[in-house]
């Protein structure tokens, strides 16, 4: 005689045979291991339990005992939980594989500036040539009826100037030029 285990999921008590319970326990344990110490771990596990309960209610309405086949089908519908751990303590991978990710700051740059240094600052921030930003500025100014000139003036008065080489490096997202 198979033993029956009562399990409560999302406020519903399900009777399941041992293989079904082991499949459920294994699934939830893998999810817990994958989440590790993630701050939303409890919420994610509760969401998985709600989803599994909904699938079981739909798949086996009024069933006395959930068997392993019904449990496996419900778990398959919910989706896989294996894969790399989400609590990996290794540093994040660099974006696009180009060295270490760096924070950037938007400044007006005197180096290479023509008027107020806004285009030079935007170019350094976006890692493009200042000429590209200037051409883009002229094209957008033409098609916007000159509205972009107001944006330029606002930026010229609100963006802080880069007074030191270190700030220029921050604008480019790297070390200061030598």
C-alpha positions as CSV (number, residue, x, y, z in Angstrom):
1,X,0.0,0.0,0.0
2,X,1.4,3.4,-1.0
3,X,1.5,6.1,1.7
4,X,-0.3,9.3,1.0
5,X,1.2,12.7,2.1
6,X,-0.9,15.8,2.6
7,X,0.7,19.0,1.3
8,X,-0.7,22.5,1.5
9,X,0.0,24.7,-1.5
10,X,-1.6,28.1,-1.9
11,X,-4.3,27.3,0.8
12,X,-5.3,24.1,-0.8
13,X,-4.5,20.7,0.7
14,X,-3.4,18.1,-1.8
15,X,-3.1,14.4,-1.1
16,X,-0.2,13.0,-3.1
17,X,1.6,9.7,-3.3
18,X,5.3,9.5,-2.2
19,X,6.8,9.8,-5.8
20,X,4.7,12.9,-6.4
21,X,5.8,14.4,-3.1
22,X,9.4,13.7,-3.9
23,X,9.1,15.3,-7.3
24,X,7.5,18.4,-5.7
25,X,10.1,18.6,-2.9
26,X,13.0,18.1,-5.4
27,X,11.6,20.9,-7.6
28,X,11.2,23.3,-4.8
29,X,14.6,22.4,-3.3
30,X,16.3,23.1,-6.7
31,X,14.5,26.4,-6.9
32,X,15.7,27.3,-3.3
33,X,19.3,26.3,-4.1
34,X,19.2,28.4,-7.3
35,X,17.9,31.4,-5.5
36,X,20.3,31.1,-2.5
37,X,20.2,34.2,-0.4
38,X,18.3,36.3,-3.0
39,X,16.3,39.0,-1.2
40,X,13.0,37.9,-3.0
41,X,13.6,34.2,-2.3
42,X,10.5,33.6,-0.1
43,X,8.3,35.5,-2.6
44,X,9.6,33.5,-5.6
45,X,9.1,30.2,-3.8
46,X,5.6,31.2,-2.7
47,X,4.8,32.2,-6.3
48,X,6.1,28.8,-7.6
49,X,3.9,27.1,-5.0
50,X,0.8,29.1,-6.1
51,X,1.5,28.3,-9.7
52,X,1.9,24.6,-9.0
53,X,-1.3,24.5,-7.0
54,X,-3.2,26.2,-9.8
55,X,-1.8,23.6,-12.3
56,X,-2.8,20.7,-10.0
57,X,-6.3,22.1,-9.4
58,X,-6.8,22.4,-13.2
59,X,-5.1,19.1,-14.1
60,X,-6.7,16.9,-11.4
61,X,-9.9,18.6,-10.2
62,X,-11.4,16.5,-7.5
63,X,-8.7,13.9,-7.7
64,X,-8.3,12.0,-4.4
65,X,-4.5,11.5,-4.7
66,X,-2.1,13.3,-7.0
67,X,0.2,10.8,-8.6
68,X,3.7,11.3,-10.0
69,X,2.6,11.7,-13.6
70,X,0.2,14.5,-12.7
71,X,2.8,16.2,-10.6
72,X,5.5,16.0,-13.3
73,X,3.0,17.4,-15.9
74,X,2.2,20.3,-13.5
75,X,5.9,21.0,-12.8
76,X,6.7,20.9,-16.5
77,X,4.0,23.5,-17.1
78,X,5.4,25.8,-14.4
79,X,8.8,25.6,-16.0
80,X,12.4,24.6,-15.2
81,X,14.3,25.9,-12.2
82,X,17.7,24.6,-13.0
83,X,20.5,26.7,-14.3
84,X,23.2,28.9,-12.9
85,X,22.8,30.1,-9.3
86,X,21.3,33.5,-8.9
87,X,23.3,34.1,-5.7
88,X,26.7,33.8,-7.4
89,X,29.1,36.1,-5.5
90,X,31.4,36.6,-8.5
91,X,31.6,40.1,-9.9
92,X,29.2,40.9,-12.7
93,X,30.4,40.3,-16.2
94,X,31.5,43.3,-18.2
95,X,28.9,44.7,-20.7
96,X,29.5,43.5,-24.2
97,X,32.8,41.9,-23.2
98,X,34.8,45.1,-23.4
99,X,36.8,45.2,-20.2
100,X,35.3,46.1,-16.8
101,X,32.0,48.1,-16.6
102,X,32.6,51.6,-15.5
103,X,30.3,54.3,-14.2
104,X,30.1,57.4,-16.2
105,X,29.2,61.0,-15.3
106,X,27.9,63.6,-17.6
107,X,30.0,66.8,-17.7
108,X,30.7,69.8,-19.9
109,X,34.2,69.3,-21.2
110,X,36.6,72.2,-22.0
111,X,38.9,69.8,-23.8
112,X,37.7,69.8,-27.5
113,X,34.8,72.2,-26.8
114,X,33.6,74.7,-29.4
115,X,31.0,76.7,-27.5
116,X,30.1,75.5,-24.0
117,X,31.5,71.9,-24.0
118,X,28.1,70.2,-24.0
119,X,28.7,68.2,-27.3
120,X,32.2,67.3,-26.1
121,X,30.7,66.1,-22.8
122,X,28.0,64.1,-24.5
123,X,30.5,62.6,-26.9
124,X,32.8,61.5,-24.0
125,X,29.8,60.1,-22.1
126,X,28.6,58.1,-25.1
127,X,32.1,57.1,-26.2
128,X,31.7,58.6,-29.7
129,X,33.6,61.2,-31.6
130,X,32.5,64.8,-30.8
131,X,32.1,65.5,-34.5
132,X,29.3,62.9,-34.6
133,X,27.5,64.5,-31.8
134,X,27.9,68.0,-33.3
135,X,26.5,66.8,-36.7
136,X,23.6,65.0,-35.0
137,X,22.9,68.2,-33.0
138,X,22.8,70.3,-36.2
139,X,20.5,67.8,-38.0
140,X,18.1,67.6,-35.1
141,X,18.2,71.4,-34.7
142,X,17.2,71.8,-38.3
143,X,14.3,69.3,-38.1
144,X,13.1,70.4,-34.7
145,X,12.9,74.1,-35.8
146,X,15.6,75.1,-33.3
147,X,14.0,73.7,-30.2
148,X,17.2,71.7,-29.5
149,X,19.1,74.9,-29.1
150,X,17.0,75.5,-25.9
151,X,18.0,72.0,-24.7
152,X,21.7,72.9,-25.4
153,X,21.4,76.1,-23.4
154,X,19.8,74.3,-20.5
155,X,22.5,71.7,-20.5
156,X,25.2,74.4,-20.8
157,X,23.9,76.0,-17.5
158,X,23.0,72.8,-15.6
159,X,25.8,70.4,-16.5
160,X,28.8,70.8,-14.2
161,X,32.1,71.5,-15.9
162,X,34.9,68.9,-15.6
163,X,37.5,70.9,-13.7
164,X,40.0,68.1,-13.2
165,X,41.5,65.3,-15.3
166,X,39.8,62.7,-13.1
167,X,36.4,64.1,-13.9
168,X,37.2,63.9,-17.6
169,X,38.1,60.2,-17.0
170,X,34.8,59.8,-15.2
171,X,33.0,61.2,-18.3
172,X,34.6,58.7,-20.5
173,X,34.1,55.9,-18.1
174,X,37.7,55.2,-17.7
175,X,41.0,56.4,-16.3
176,X,42.0,60.1,-16.8
177,X,44.1,60.8,-19.9
178,X,47.8,61.1,-19.4
